[in-house]
Amino acid sequence: MFVKFGLLSAAPSNWFMNSIALWTFLLLFTMCIGGFFMFRKFLKVLPKADGKSRLDWQNYWVERSRPLWGDDAKAFLDQLVQPVPGPFRDIAKHSIAAEIGRIAVESHSPEVTRDHCIQGYITATPRRDNRFLIHFLEKNGIDYAPYRHMIK
């Protein structure tokens, strides 16, 4: 009865097969992107020659520098990480804070200053993100001439 009225055909239509192929490629593409980020996270967890992983060192510097952070430095760090997309902001903030803390502790400073924040941001972020920092500093009227040699 269904065949008589044309409701059940022997071969699927062309648009249906194209949509299946499109969804297949879309799922493969998104799984590859997710796998890439999971693999990067896995590499950060692997221990280095000293027995600690990159994440262990980040946690160490954040905890070691925790008493040095004042409200001004925390607010400035929040401003620095504003351009980072929301889902990645906490991770970026933690890694940048670890680098800032390392710089402050190694310089034997009694507190984290804006100079430490700018230096830590420059060294913790990839070079392609330095243009966001320059734009932020210029917009807020902060002189970055002492750090120009770090920005390339």
C-alpha positions in Angstrom: 0.0 0.0 0.0 2.9 2.4 0.8 4.6 1.6 -2.4 1.5 2.2 -4.4 1.2 5.8 -3.2 4.9 6.5 -3.5 5.5 6.8 0.3 8.2 4.1 0.4 10.9 4.4 -2.2 13.7 1.9 -2.8 16.5 4.4 -2.8 17.0 7.3 -0.3 16.8 10.7 -1.8 19.8 12.7 -2.7 19.3 15.5 -0.1 19.1 12.9 2.7 22.4 11.3 1.7 24.0 14.7 1.5 22.8 15.7 4.9 24.1 12.4 6.4 27.5 13.0 4.8 27.5 16.6 6.0 26.7 15.5 9.6 29.5 12.9 9.4 32.1 15.4 8.4 30.8 17.9 11.0 31.1 15.3 13.8 34.5 14.2 12.7 35.7 17.8 12.6 34.4 18.6 16.1 35.9 15.4 17.5 39.3 16.3 16.0 39.2 19.7 17.6 38.2 18.3 21.0 40.9 15.6 20.7 43.5 18.3 19.9 42.7 20.2 23.1 42.6 17.1 25.2 46.0 16.0 23.9 47.4 19.4 24.7 46.0 19.1 28.3 47.5 15.6 28.5 51.0 16.9 27.5 50.8 19.5 30.3 50.2 16.7 32.9 53.2 14.7 31.9 56.1 15.0 34.3 59.2 16.8 33.1 62.8 15.9 33.9 62.5 17.4 37.4 59.5 15.1 38.2 56.9 17.8 38.2 54.5 18.6 35.4 53.8 22.0 33.9 50.5 22.1 35.9 52.3 21.2 39.1 54.6 24.2 38.6 51.7 26.5 37.9 49.9 25.4 41.1 53.2 25.8 43.0 53.8 29.4 41.9 50.1 30.3 42.5 50.2 29.0 46.0 53.6 30.4 46.8 52.6 33.9 45.6 49.1 33.9 47.1 50.0 36.2 50.0 51.6 38.7 47.7 48.4 39.4 45.7 46.6 42.6 46.6 43.2 43.7 45.5 44.7 46.1 42.9 46.8 43.3 41.3 43.8 40.9 41.2 41.6 43.6 39.6 44.4 44.4 37.0 44.7 40.7 36.2 41.0 40.5 35.7 41.2 43.4 33.3 44.1 41.8 31.4 42.2 38.5 30.8 39.0 40.2 29.6 39.7 39.6 25.9 40.0 35.9 26.5 36.8 34.0 25.6 34.7 33.0 28.6 35.2 29.2 28.6 39.0 29.6 28.5 39.3 32.6 30.8 39.8 30.7 34.1 42.5 28.5 32.6 44.3 31.5 31.1 44.0 33.5 34.3 45.5 30.6 36.3 48.5 30.2 34.0 49.1 33.9 33.8 48.8 34.3 37.5 51.4 31.5 38.0 53.8 33.3 35.8 53.2 36.6 37.5 53.7 34.9 40.9 56.9 33.4 39.7 58.3 36.7 38.7 57.2 38.4 41.9 58.6 35.7 44.1 61.9 35.5 42.2 62.3 39.3 42.5 61.8 39.1 46.3 59.0 41.7 46.0 56.7 42.2 49.0 53.7 42.4 46.8 52.5 41.8 43.2 52.6 45.1 41.2 51.4 46.2 37.8 54.9 45.8 36.5 54.9 42.1 37.5 51.5 41.7 36.0 52.6 43.2 32.6 55.8 41.2 32.6 54.0 38.0 33.5 51.3 38.5 30.9 53.9 39.1 28.2 55.9 35.9 29.1 52.9 33.7 29.8 50.9 34.4 26.6 51.8 33.5 23.0 53.4 36.3 20.9 50.2 36.5 18.8 48.3 37.8 21.8 50.7 40.7 22.5 48.7 43.0 20.2 45.7 42.7 22.6 48.0 43.7 25.5 49.3 46.7 23.5 45.8 47.7 22.7 44.7 47.4 26.3 47.7 49.3 27.6 47.3 52.1 25.1 43.5 52.3 25.8 44.2 52.7 29.6 47.1 55.1 29.2 49.7 52.8 30.6 53.3 53.3 29.4 54.7 50.0 28.1 58.0 51.4 26.9 60.0 49.5 29.5 58.6 46.2 28.2 58.9 46.9 24.5 62.0 44.6 24.3 59.8 41.7 25.5 57.1 42.4 22.9 58.1 41.4 19.4 
